[in-house]
Amino acid sequence: MAETITLEEFKRVDLRVGEVVSCERVEGTDRLLKLTVDLGNETRQLVAGIAAHYEPRHLIGVQIVVVCNLKPAVIRGIESQGMLLAVQDGQVLGILTPERRVQNGSRVS
């Protein structure tokens, strides 16, 4: 387990639900996908290392959980403006999604 944090520290992480509106493989890599995500009041681009587990076309329309206040990073020349949340258990990887459909941009608490 990681070091414990306070509730106030946890509240600083801005987790929001967004819908994948486009997704494609990043050229020159087998691991990365470039996703465009609708967060309700804005659209963001994310780069995620999930290509071995998901076909891009299967992610269109899926709601995911995004860390929105993560400092942007440039990955393979593409700016990633957040991070999607996923869980991995050995060879199995799953993207975290809300149990029910919610409004894009809804805050996770």
C-alpha positions as CSV (number, residue, x, y, z in Angstrom):
1,M,0.0,0.0,0.0
2,A,1.1,3.6,-0.7
3,E,1.7,6.2,2.0
4,T,-1.5,7.5,3.5
5,I,-2.8,10.9,2.7
6,T,-5.3,13.2,4.3
7,L,-8.9,13.8,3.1
8,E,-7.8,17.4,2.2
9,E,-5.0,16.0,0.0
10,F,-7.4,13.6,-1.7
11,K,-9.9,16.4,-2.4
12,R,-7.2,18.2,-4.4
13,V,-7.5,15.5,-7.1
14,D,-10.1,16.5,-9.6
15,L,-11.7,13.3,-10.9
16,R,-14.4,13.7,-13.6
17,V,-16.4,11.5,-15.9
18,G,-15.9,12.0,-19.6
19,E,-17.1,10.3,-22.7
20,V,-14.7,9.0,-25.3
21,V,-15.6,10.7,-28.6
22,S,-12.7,9.5,-30.7
23,C,-9.8,7.1,-30.3
24,E,-6.9,6.0,-32.4
25,R,-3.6,4.2,-32.1
26,V,-0.5,6.3,-31.8
27,E,1.7,5.7,-34.8
28,G,5.0,4.0,-34.0
29,T,3.9,2.2,-30.8
30,D,1.9,-0.8,-29.9
31,R,1.0,0.4,-26.4
32,L,-0.5,3.9,-26.8
33,L,-3.9,5.2,-27.8
34,K,-4.9,8.8,-28.3
35,L,-8.4,9.5,-27.0
36,T,-10.5,12.7,-27.3
37,V,-12.8,12.9,-24.2
38,D,-15.9,15.1,-23.8
39,L,-15.8,16.4,-20.2
40,G,-19.1,18.4,-20.5
41,N,-17.7,21.9,-20.7
42,E,-14.5,21.1,-22.6
43,T,-12.9,18.4,-24.7
44,R,-9.5,17.0,-23.8
45,Q,-6.9,14.8,-25.5
46,L,-5.4,11.9,-23.5
47,V,-2.7,9.4,-24.3
48,A,-3.0,6.1,-22.5
49,G,-1.0,2.9,-22.6
50,I,-4.0,0.6,-23.1
51,A,-3.7,-0.4,-26.7
52,A,-2.8,-4.0,-25.9
53,H,-6.2,-4.4,-24.1
54,Y,-8.6,-2.2,-26.1
55,E,-9.5,-1.7,-29.7
56,P,-10.0,2.0,-30.4
57,R,-13.5,1.5,-31.9
58,H,-14.7,-0.2,-28.8
59,L,-14.0,2.8,-26.6
60,I,-16.1,5.3,-28.6
61,G,-19.1,6.3,-26.5
62,V,-17.7,4.8,-23.3
63,Q,-17.7,7.0,-20.2
64,I,-14.4,6.9,-18.3
65,V,-12.9,8.5,-15.1
66,V,-10.3,11.2,-15.8
67,V,-7.8,12.9,-13.5
68,C,-8.4,16.5,-14.8
69,N,-5.9,18.5,-12.8
70,L,-2.8,16.5,-13.6
71,K,-0.1,18.6,-15.2
72,P,-0.2,18.0,-19.0
73,A,2.6,15.8,-20.4
74,V,3.9,15.3,-23.9
75,I,4.0,11.6,-24.9
76,R,5.5,10.7,-28.3
77,G,5.0,14.3,-29.4
78,I,1.3,14.3,-28.3
79,E,0.1,16.4,-25.4
80,S,-1.9,14.4,-22.9
81,Q,-4.2,16.7,-20.9
82,G,-5.1,14.3,-18.0
83,M,-5.1,10.6,-17.2
84,L,-7.7,7.9,-17.4
85,L,-8.1,5.6,-14.5
86,A,-7.6,1.9,-15.0
87,V,-6.9,-1.2,-12.9
88,Q,-4.5,-4.0,-13.8
89,D,-4.4,-7.5,-12.3
90,G,-1.7,-9.5,-14.1
91,Q,-2.6,-9.6,-17.8
92,V,-6.1,-8.2,-17.2
93,L,-6.6,-4.4,-17.5
94,G,-10.0,-2.6,-17.0
95,I,-10.9,1.0,-17.5
96,L,-12.8,2.5,-14.6
97,T,-16.3,3.5,-15.6
98,P,-19.4,4.7,-13.7
99,E,-21.9,2.0,-12.9
100,R,-24.6,4.2,-14.5
101,R,-24.5,6.8,-17.3
102,V,-24.0,10.3,-15.8
103,Q,-23.6,13.7,-17.3
104,N,-20.2,14.3,-18.8
105,G,-18.1,16.4,-16.5
106,S,-19.7,15.0,-13.3
107,R,-17.2,15.1,-10.4
108,V,-16.2,11.8,-8.8
109,S,-16.3,12.0,-5.0
